[in-house]
Amino acid sequence: QVQLVESGGGLVQPGGSLRLSCAASGFTLNDYSIGWFRQAPGKEREWLSCISGSDGSTYYAGSVKGRFTISRDNAKNTVYLQMNSLNSEDTAVYYCAAGSRISTATVKEPNVYDYWGQGTQVTVSS
């Protein structure tokens, strides 16, 4: 049974950092690309980053490039999203998702991901 479980969210002050985790089970990271998305109240789900299952290549949205870093630990079957220099606009529910057919052309599209986690809340506030 494929399962993704996010953790690491919480309340952080502006300028602070958080590291989100996405623990995968039922498959290995080499077989799936893992993407991170977020959704703020009243807004559409926004793609943030992706790490390729096949070669570990990473991709970032312009809004987070240079602030967020995606990585993976194959031994733990876990993907991380290190988030630095957080601001209020980063407040959202953050989701990880797994896809077996992700390409550079479709990496930003939620509907190409096969499995989703339940999400973890990130709140940036003083």
C-alpha positions as a Markdown table, in Angstrom:
| # | Residue | x | y | z |
|---|---|---|---|---|
| 1 | Gln | 0.0 | 0.0 | 0.0 |
| 2 | Val | 1.5 | 3.3 | -1.1 |
| 3 | Gln | 1.5 | 6.0 | 1.6 |
| 4 | Leu | 3.0 | 9.4 | 2.0 |
| 5 | Val | 3.2 | 11.1 | 5.3 |
| 6 | Glu | 4.3 | 14.7 | 5.8 |
| 7 | Ser | 5.7 | 16.1 | 9.0 |
| 8 | Gly | 7.6 | 19.0 | 10.2 |
| 9 | Gly | 5.1 | 21.8 | 9.8 |
| 10 | Gly | 4.3 | 24.3 | 12.5 |
| 11 | Leu | 4.5 | 28.0 | 13.5 |
| 12 | Val | 7.6 | 29.9 | 12.6 |
| 13 | Gln | 8.6 | 33.6 | 12.8 |
| 14 | Pro | 9.3 | 35.5 | 9.6 |
| 15 | Gly | 12.8 | 34.9 | 8.5 |
| 16 | Gly | 12.9 | 31.5 | 10.1 |
| 17 | Ser | 13.3 | 28.0 | 8.8 |
| 18 | Leu | 11.6 | 24.7 | 8.8 |
| 19 | Arg | 12.3 | 21.3 | 7.3 |
| 20 | Leu | 9.4 | 19.3 | 6.1 |
| 21 | Ser | 9.7 | 15.5 | 5.7 |
| 22 | Cys | 7.8 | 13.2 | 3.4 |
| 23 | Ala | 8.0 | 9.6 | 4.5 |
| 24 | Ala | 7.2 | 7.2 | 1.7 |
| 25 | Ser | 6.0 | 3.6 | 2.1 |
| 26 | Gly | 4.9 | 0.9 | -0.4 |
| 27 | Phe | 7.4 | 2.0 | -3.0 |
| 28 | Thr | 11.0 | 3.1 | -3.3 |
| 29 | Leu | 12.1 | 6.6 | -4.2 |
| 30 | Asn | 14.1 | 5.4 | -7.2 |
| 31 | Asp | 10.8 | 4.5 | -8.9 |
| 32 | Tyr | 8.9 | 7.7 | -8.2 |
| 33 | Ser | 9.5 | 11.4 | -8.5 |
| 34 | Ile | 8.4 | 13.3 | -5.4 |
| 35 | Gly | 6.9 | 16.8 | -5.6 |
| 36 | Trp | 6.1 | 19.4 | -3.0 |
| 37 | Phe | 3.0 | 21.6 | -3.4 |
| 38 | Arg | 1.2 | 24.0 | -1.1 |
| 39 | Gln | -2.2 | 25.5 | -0.9 |
| 40 | Ala | -3.1 | 28.6 | 1.0 |
| 41 | Pro | -6.7 | 29.5 | 1.9 |
| 42 | Gly | -8.6 | 30.7 | -1.1 |
| 43 | Lys | -5.8 | 29.9 | -3.5 |
| 44 | Glu | -5.0 | 27.2 | -6.0 |
| 45 | Arg | -2.6 | 24.5 | -5.2 |
| 46 | Glu | 0.9 | 25.7 | -6.1 |
| 47 | Trp | 3.8 | 23.5 | -7.2 |
| 48 | Leu | 7.1 | 24.2 | -5.4 |
| 49 | Ser | 9.7 | 21.6 | -6.2 |
| 50 | Cys | 10.3 | 18.1 | -7.4 |
| 51 | Ile | 13.1 | 15.6 | -7.2 |
| 52 | Ser | 13.4 | 13.0 | -9.9 |
| 53 | Gly | 13.2 | 9.3 | -8.9 |
| 54 | Ser | 15.5 | 8.2 | -11.6 |
| 55 | Asp | 18.5 | 10.5 | -11.2 |
| 56 | Gly | 17.8 | 12.8 | -8.4 |
| 57 | Ser | 17.5 | 15.9 | -10.5 |
| 58 | Thr | 15.8 | 18.8 | -8.8 |
| 59 | Tyr | 13.4 | 21.4 | -10.0 |
| 60 | Tyr | 12.0 | 24.6 | -8.3 |
| 61 | Ala | 9.4 | 27.1 | -8.8 |
| 62 | Gly | 10.7 | 30.7 | -9.2 |
| 63 | Ser | 8.9 | 31.7 | -6.0 |
| 64 | Val | 11.0 | 29.4 | -3.8 |
| 65 | Lys | 14.3 | 29.0 | -5.8 |
| 66 | Gly | 17.2 | 29.9 | -3.6 |
| 67 | Arg | 15.1 | 29.7 | -0.4 |
| 68 | Phe | 13.9 | 26.1 | -0.5 |
| 69 | Thr | 16.0 | 22.9 | -1.1 |
| 70 | Ile | 14.6 | 19.5 | -1.9 |
| 71 | Ser | 16.6 | 16.4 | -1.0 |
| 72 | Arg | 16.1 | 12.7 | -0.4 |
| 73 | Asp | 17.4 | 10.0 | 1.8 |
| 74 | Asn | 17.0 | 6.7 | 0.0 |
| 75 | Ala | 17.9 | 4.7 | 3.0 |
| 76 | Lys | 15.0 | 6.3 | 4.9 |
| 77 | Asn | 12.8 | 6.4 | 1.9 |
| 78 | Thr | 12.1 | 10.0 | 2.8 |
| 79 | Val | 12.2 | 13.3 | 0.9 |
| 80 | Tyr | 12.8 | 16.6 | 2.6 |
| 81 | Leu | 12.0 | 20.2 | 1.9 |
| 82 | Gln | 14.3 | 22.7 | 3.7 |
| 83 | Met | 12.6 | 26.1 | 3.8 |
| 84 | Asn | 14.6 | 29.2 | 4.7 |
| 85 | Ser | 13.8 | 32.9 | 4.8 |
| 86 | Leu | 10.2 | 32.2 | 5.4 |
| 87 | Asn | 7.6 | 35.0 | 5.1 |
| 88 | Ser | 3.9 | 35.3 | 5.6 |
| 89 | Glu | 3.2 | 34.4 | 2.0 |
| 90 | Asp | 4.6 | 31.0 | 2.7 |
| 91 | Thr | 1.8 | 30.2 | 5.1 |
| 92 | Ala | -0.1 | 27.2 | 3.6 |
| 93 | Val | -0.8 | 23.6 | 3.9 |
| 94 | Tyr | 2.2 | 21.7 | 2.3 |
| 95 | Tyr | 1.7 | 18.5 | 0.5 |
| 96 | Cys | 4.1 | 15.9 | -1.0 |
| 97 | Ala | 3.1 | 13.8 | -3.9 |
| 98 | Ala | 4.6 | 10.9 | -5.8 |
| 99 | Gly | 4.4 | 10.3 | -9.6 |
| 100 | Ser | 5.9 | 7.6 | -11.8 |
| 101 | Arg | 5.4 | 9.4 | -15.1 |
| 102 | Ile | 6.7 | 12.9 | -14.3 |
| 103 | Ser | 8.6 | 14.8 | -17.0 |
| 104 | Thr | 10.1 | 18.2 | -17.1 |
| 105 | Ala | 7.0 | 19.3 | -19.1 |
| 106 | Thr | 4.5 | 18.0 | -16.5 |
| 107 | Val | 6.4 | 18.4 | -13.2 |
| 108 | Lys | 4.2 | 21.3 | -12.2 |
| 109 | Glu | 0.9 | 19.6 | -12.9 |
| 110 | Pro | -0.9 | 18.2 | -9.9 |
| 111 | Asn | -2.9 | 15.7 | -11.9 |
| 112 | Val | 0.1 | 13.8 | -13.1 |
| 113 | Tyr | 1.0 | 12.8 | -9.6 |
| 114 | Asp | -0.4 | 9.4 | -8.5 |
| 115 | Tyr | -0.3 | 9.6 | -4.7 |
| 116 | Trp | -0.6 | 12.4 | -2.2 |
| 117 | Gly | 0.0 | 12.9 | 1.5 |
| 118 | Gln | -2.4 | 14.4 | 3.9 |
| 119 | Gly | -0.6 | 17.7 | 4.2 |
| 120 | Thr | 1.1 | 19.6 | 7.0 |
| 121 | Gln | 0.3 | 23.1 | 8.1 |
| 122 | Val | 3.0 | 25.8 | 7.9 |
| 123 | Thr | 2.2 | 29.2 | 9.5 |
| 124 | Val | 4.6 | 32.1 | 9.3 |
| 125 | Ser | 3.7 | 34.7 | 11.8 |
| 126 | Ser | 5.3 | 36.9 | 14.5 |
